């Protein structure tokens, strides 16, 4: 394998990797195939099955259950991972949107509750802050790191009815990472964002599946198609790319007419 794409000897931590059809698990799989040791987390027991699924690919895999909206618990999790693996070289902030037993709530902004707003921001932005804040000091100490946030085209570029909190959180993730990119560039650390469009995962709704048929490529993207961009940004070869948003949407944002 070309050294600019090899993750041999590196440790990758991926959040929100519980679903076997999701972007998080796809990212963990491809990073493992590139040689990384893998730490994965989610909020339910199914994360342990994902670790078993990866065991034949990665030289070392460990799974952890954690609610990343809980800041003290998140900090303890990062300490545990660093004890188990010795370091974290690559962080993929994929957690957000849905949680087992607690689906994302969509509703008109003027009719939504304060609690719904707080939950949307906490789940889709604060989780990213909590994990990044806990991981970054170790990267600075070691003078190396790759952080990849899974944002969305929803918020930074487009939006949908009833998704004010989600849109705000995903757009804020981009702004936050741009500032962090400037803070840590001299430490050989990059932070970038992947912005998926329609993705055919288990959480995709019927309406989203229909809308995806009207993208220029005529379908929704796969989780692995999102993960390949994550893998590039996580690679040693992406050393001169930082603070950026990479749109992976089959060209959907290019077109004004998106109907039949």
C-alpha positions in Angstrom: 0.0 0.0 0.0 1.3 3.5 -0.8 2.4 5.1 2.4 0.4 8.2 1.8 -2.8 6.1 2.2 -1.6 3.6 4.7 -2.9 3.7 8.3 -0.6 1.0 9.5 0.4 1.7 13.2 -2.4 4.3 13.6 -5.4 4.2 15.9 -8.8 5.4 14.6 -11.7 6.3 16.8 -15.1 6.4 15.1 -18.3 7.6 16.9 -21.8 6.6 16.0 -20.8 3.2 14.5 -23.6 1.0 15.8 -25.6 0.5 12.7 -24.4 -2.1 10.3 -25.7 0.0 7.4 -24.5 3.4 8.6 -21.7 5.7 7.6 -19.8 5.2 10.9 -19.5 1.4 10.5 -18.5 1.8 6.8 -15.8 4.3 7.9 -14.5 1.9 10.6 -14.4 -0.9 8.0 -12.4 1.0 5.4 -10.0 2.5 8.0 -9.4 -1.0 9.3 -8.7 -2.3 5.8 -6.1 0.5 5.4 -4.4 -0.9 8.5 -5.7 1.1 11.5 -6.5 -0.2 14.9 -10.1 0.6 15.6 -12.0 2.0 18.5 -15.8 2.4 18.0 -18.6 3.7 20.1 -22.4 3.9 20.1 -25.2 4.2 22.7 -26.4 0.5 22.5 -25.1 -3.0 22.9 -25.1 -3.5 19.1 -21.7 -1.8 19.0 -20.1 -4.9 20.3 -21.4 -6.9 17.3 -19.8 -4.3 15.0 -16.5 -4.9 16.8 -16.9 -8.7 16.1 -17.6 -7.9 12.4 -14.3 -5.9 12.2 -12.2 -8.4 14.1 -11.0 -10.2 11.0 -9.9 -7.0 9.3 -8.2 -4.8 11.9 -5.2 -5.8 14.0 -7.0 -4.5 17.1 -10.7 -3.6 17.7 -12.5 -2.4 20.8 -16.0 -1.2 21.3 -17.5 1.1 23.9 -21.0 2.2 24.9 -21.3 5.9 25.7 -23.8 8.7 25.5 -21.6 11.4 23.9 -23.9 14.2 25.0 -22.7 13.4 28.6 -19.5 15.5 28.8 -17.9 13.8 31.9 -18.7 10.3 30.4 -17.2 11.3 27.1 -14.0 12.5 28.7 -13.7 9.2 30.7 -14.3 7.3 27.4 -11.4 9.1 25.7 -9.1 8.4 28.7 -10.0 4.7 28.5 -9.4 4.5 24.7 -6.0 6.2 25.1 -5.2 3.7 27.9 -6.3 0.8 25.7 -4.6 1.9 22.5 -1.9 4.3 23.7 -3.1 7.1 21.4 -5.8 8.4 19.0 -4.4 9.4 15.5 -7.7 9.6 13.6 -11.0 10.8 14.9 -14.2 10.5 12.9 -17.1 12.4 14.5 -20.1 10.6 13.0 -22.5 10.4 15.9 -25.7 12.4 15.6 -29.1 12.5 14.1 -30.7 9.3 15.5 -30.1 7.3 18.7 -31.5 3.9 19.5 -34.8 4.5 21.4 -34.8 8.2 20.6 -35.5 9.2 17.1 -34.8 12.7 15.6 -37.8 15.0 16.1 -38.8 17.2 13.1 -41.3 20.0 13.5 -42.0 23.6 12.4 -39.7 26.0 14.2 -42.5 28.2 15.5 -44.3 25.2 16.9 -41.3 23.3 18.4 -40.4 23.2 22.0 -37.2 24.4 23.7 -36.4 20.8 24.6 -36.6 19.7 21.0 -34.2 22.5 20.0 -31.8 21.7 22.8 -31.8 18.0 22.0 -31.2 18.6 18.3 -28.2 20.9 19.0 -26.8 18.6 21.7 -27.0 15.5 19.6 -25.7 16.9 16.4 -23.2 19.6 17.5 -22.4 19.2 21.2 -21.3 15.5 20.7 -18.8 16.7 18.1 -17.5 19.3 20.5 -17.3 17.0 23.5 -15.3 14.3 21.6 -13.0 16.7 19.7 -12.2 18.7 22.9 -11.2 15.6 24.7 -9.2 14.1 21.8 -7.4 17.1 20.5 -4.9 17.7 23.4 -3.4 14.3 22.9 -3.0 15.0 19.2 -1.3 18.3 19.9 1.1 16.5 22.3 2.0 14.0 19.7 2.1 16.6 16.9 -0.1 14.6 14.6 -3.8 14.1 14.0 -6.7 13.8 11.5 -10.2 14.8 12.5 -13.1 14.2 10.1 -16.6 15.4 11.0 -19.6 14.0 9.3 -21.7 17.1 8.7 -24.4 17.3 6.0 -25.5 19.4 3.0 -28.5 20.1 5.2 -27.6 23.3 7.0 -24.4 24.5 5.3 -26.0 24.5 1.8 -29.7 23.5 1.8 -32.4 22.6 4.3 -35.8 21.0 4.8 -39.0 21.9 6.4 -38.9 21.2 10.2 -35.1 20.8 10.4 -34.0 24.1 12.0 -32.1 22.6 14.9 -30.4 19.9 12.7 -29.5 22.5 10.1 -28.1 24.9 12.7 -26.0 22.2 14.3 -24.5 20.8 11.0 -23.7 24.4 9.8 -22.1 25.2 13.1 -20.0 22.1 12.9 -18.4 23.5 9.7 -17.7 26.9 11.3 -16.3 25.4 14.5 -13.9 23.2 12.5 -12.6 26.1 10.4 -11.5 27.9 13.5 -10.0 24.7 15.0 -8.1 24.1 11.8 -6.3 27.5 12.3 -5.6 26.7 15.9 -3.9 23.4 15.3 -2.4 23.5 11.7 1.1 24.1 13.0 0.8 20.9 15.0 0.3 18.8 11.8 -3.3 18.2 12.6 -6.1 18.6 10.1 -9.8 18.9 10.6 -12.3 18.6 7.7 -15.9 17.8 7.1 -17.7 15.4 4.9 -21.2 16.7 3.8 -23.4 13.8 2.6 -26.5 14.3 0.5 -29.1 11.5 0.3 -27.6 8.3 1.7 -29.3 4.9 1.6 -28.9 3.8 5.2 -31.4 2.1 7.5 -32.4 5.5 8.9 -33.4 6.9 5.5 -37.1 7.7 5.2 -39.4 6.8 2.4 -39.5 10.5 1.3 -35.7 10.7 1.3 -35.5 7.5 -0.8 -37.9 9.0 -3.4 -36.0 12.3 -3.4 -32.7 10.5 -4.0 -34.0 9.2 -7.3 -33.9 12.8 -8.7 -30.2 13.4 -8.1 -28.1 13.7 -11.2 -26.8 10.2 -10.7 -30.3 8.9 -10.1 -29.9 7.3 -6.7 -28.9 7.8 -3.1 -25.3 7.4 -2.1 -24.1 4.4 -0.2 -22.5 4.5 3.3 -19.2 3.3 1.8 -19.2 6.1 -0.8 -19.3 8.6 2.2 -16.6 6.5 3.9 -14.2 6.7 1.0 -14.1 10.5 1.4 -13.6 10.1 5.1 -10.7 7.7 4.5 -9.0 10.1 2.2 -9.2 13.0 4.7 -8.0 10.6 7.4 -4.9 9.6 5.4 -1.4 10.9 5.8 -1.7 12.1 2.2 -4.4 14.7 3.1 -1.8 16.8 5.0 -2.5 20.0 3.0 -6.3 19.9 3.3 -7.8 21.4 6.4 -10.9 23.4 7.4 -12.8 22.2 4.3 -16.2 20.9 3.6 -16.3 18.0 1.0 -19.8 17.6 -0.5 -20.7 14.0 -1.4 -24.2 14.2 -2.9 -24.1 12.9 -6.4 -24.3 16.4 -7.8 -27.6 17.2 -6.2 -26.7 20.6 -4.9 -25.7 21.6 -8.5 -29.2 21.5 -9.9 -32.1 24.0 -9.3 -34.8 21.6 -10.6 -34.9 18.5 -8.4 -38.3 17.1 -9.3 -39.4 14.6 -12.0 
